[in-house]
Amino acid sequence: MPTYLIDTNLPYYFSIWRTEEFLHQRDRSPTASDTEIWNYARNNNLTIVTKDRDYSDRMLLASPPPRVIHLKIGNMKMREFYTFIGDNWSSIEKLSRTHKLVYVFRDKLEGID
């Protein structure tokens, strides 16, 4: 059963996200609207992982589920992105369990209740 829904704006072929814990939106419905994605995540108690601020803006006014992990790391080369996520994923995941919204910056993590 997946725990995380990876938005279509994030890499599809990424080993960390290719386990049963993760569902990439591309595998579910690549053309779904933001509202459809939000409702699917809410109905299935998933955490949305995205670079799209629409989800974090919406989360500020909502209560879980879903939860949102918003990657605010700008553009990175793919290798740099993989290294960054690989080095930080366990901290991101831990913070997302206790906060409805997690902002991920290059130099810090910020949890919002």
N, C-alpha and C positions, 0 to 999 in steps of 0.2 A: 504494500500500500504506500503510495507516494506521500511525502511530507512537504515537498517543495515543488512549486510550479515555476519553471524557468521561462521567462518572457522570450518572445521571438527575436528581440533585439540583442540577445546574448548568444554566444557561440553554441552551436549545436554539438559539434564534435569536441567534447571536453570530458576527459576521463572521470573527473570528480562527479560530474553530473550525469553519468551514464550508468547509474545503479538504480535499483528498484525504489530508492528513497526519493528519486527525482523524476519529474515528468516535464518534458520540454513541450511548450505550447505548440511547437511545430508538429509534434506527434499527435496532438489532440485535435487541433483545428487551427492551422496557420493563418486563417483569415478572420478569426473571431475578433469582435470589437472589444474594447477595453471593458465595457460593461459586462459582456458575456464572460470574459476572462475572470473579472472580479466575482461575478455570481458563481461561476464554477468553483473557484478557490474557496469562496465562503461556504458553499454547500458541501464541499469535500474537506473542509478544515485544513486547507493548504496555506503555506506561506509563499507569497509571490516574490520572486527574485527578479529585479528589473533595473534598468537604467532610466525608465520613464517616470518623470515626476508626477504624472497624473495619478498614479497609484498612491504615492506617498501623500500627495495633497488630499486625496480622498480618505486615506487612513487617519489623517489628523482629525477628521470629523466623525470617525466610525469607531466601533468596538470590534475586536476580533471575534470570530474569524472573518476574513483572512488576516494574516499578519503580512507585513511587507518588509523586504530587505531592499533598500534603494542604494544602488551602487553609484556614487557620485565621484567617480574617479577620473572623469574625462576620457579622452582617447588615449589608448595604450596600444603598443604593438602586441600582437597576439601572444608572443612568448612572455612578455612582461605581464600581461593580464593573467595568464595561466600561473605564473610564479606568484603574483600578488594574491590571487584567490587561494592557491594552494597553501601559502604561508599563513593566511588569515582566516580560512574557512572555519576552523574549529572555534575561534573566538567570535566570529560572526554568528555562527549557529547557536552558541551558548547564549549570547545576548538576545537573540531572537526568541528564545524560549521564555524570557521574562519581560519583553517589551513588545508592544504592538507594532512598532516601527523602528527599524534600525537603519541609520544613515551610515554608509561606508565611504569614508574619505581615504585618500592616499596615506594620510598620516594619523588617522584616528577613527574610532568607531563611536557612534553616538546613539544611545537608545532613548526612545520617546515612549512614555507610558500612556 
